[in-house]
Amino acid sequence: MTIVRPVFSIVFGLVLVISLSLKVVTLTRVVGPKPTVAWSELALLLEQQGFQTSYRPATHNDLTWVSGAAGACRVQVTEVDPQGWNQSLVAQVAKDNQLFYLFSGEIFSEQPTVRTRLIYYWNKLNRYVGINLRHYPVLAFVATPACQDLPLRELASL
């Protein structure tokens, strides 16, 4: 009985040291997803639909936006966080305009945060163990009421 306790303590200590060393190695790697949507692709797709486009890079308190204008129609597209942290910012930008979320080839009127979070964390877990799955960005698409026949399907397929 007296031998079991020290052996158990030593084994537990070794497991703890190994576990912590693996975590340190993992935390020093870059585990974020590689960007999959090029802003130039978004702009090109809008230009093919007849929009004059512009690009506004992210600042410390805003998102990167690709904007398009065709007559009275104005659109803005940005990649949002899969956890839904940007929802209030996007809602402020949208105001009385149309707002759509594009994810995994589908179009939503509200961000499907449960789904996007689950896929984000599943992909993150896989990256930790060295498996790279396809990254599906969540795009927010804002359009003025004057816009008709928006290229949502094409954008969702990017």
Secondary structure, DSSP 8 states (H G I E B T S, - for coil): -TTHHHHHHHHHHHHHHHHHHHHHHHHTS--S----S-HHHHHHHHHHTT-EEEEE---TTS--EEEEEETTEEEEEEEE-TTSTTHHHHHHHHTTSEEEEEETTEEESS--HHHHHHHHHHHHHHHHTT-------EEEEEE-TT--S--HHHHHT-
